[in-house]
Amino acid sequence: MKRQWQVGFAILLLLAGFLFVLQIRANQALRAGAALPSRRLEDLSVLLRRQQEADRSLRDELASLRKKLDDYRTAEAGGESMTAQMRREVTDLSFVLGRQPVGGPGLVVTVAASPRRVVTPQAQDLSAVVNELWAAGAEAMSVNGVRVLAVEGFAAARGGVRVRRWVLRDPFKIVAIGDPATLEGALLVRGGIVDGLDGVGLNVTISRSAHLDVPPSDAPTGFHYARPAGPP
């Protein structure tokens, strides 16, 4: 009788363990099933966001093309031919790309080494001044007579600073065309770039001018490897 009771109890324990395992697996399956839709929703939200961004980009491009078409029509109605309008656009682009010399009021900023050349200007110092001038509204700029564009940067070189194929050496004379008061105010703000350069021992001088000249850029505009894409 006692043995039968022990066998029955063992069977009940096995049955309970089997049911417990089934319940755990069922819960795991339910959790996995519940997590799948949430992951799917995240993927869909990312795709939706990308689609919205692409749609926005296309709408902006369409608005730009429509404005250009309206400009052509306005010019044509005023007696200006489309060729003349396109030539004017080419001139504007040439100005942006620095393909022609420009002149106007502005600022001359000179950055030089300390008297005993304990500290000399580095590429990052030059970049900081030039970027501050761009941010303040400079329309054209040159460094030591070399035209620099807003998309260009400076790199360290033996004995100086490199921009394109040119190696520039200090003192660096930065000519910036724009509103002199605004440009000077941006440089002389307390705790700004001039205070930082003075703090490390560099000499910085600033002078306004009613007329400055900036030469054209000699940066190449052609592509060496890129070609127009063909049809898909």
Helices and strands as residue ranges (DSSP letters): H 2-77, H 82-96, E 102-112, H 123-135, E 140-143, E 146-148, E 155-157, E 160-163, E 166-168, E 172-177, H 180-187, H 193-199, E 203-214
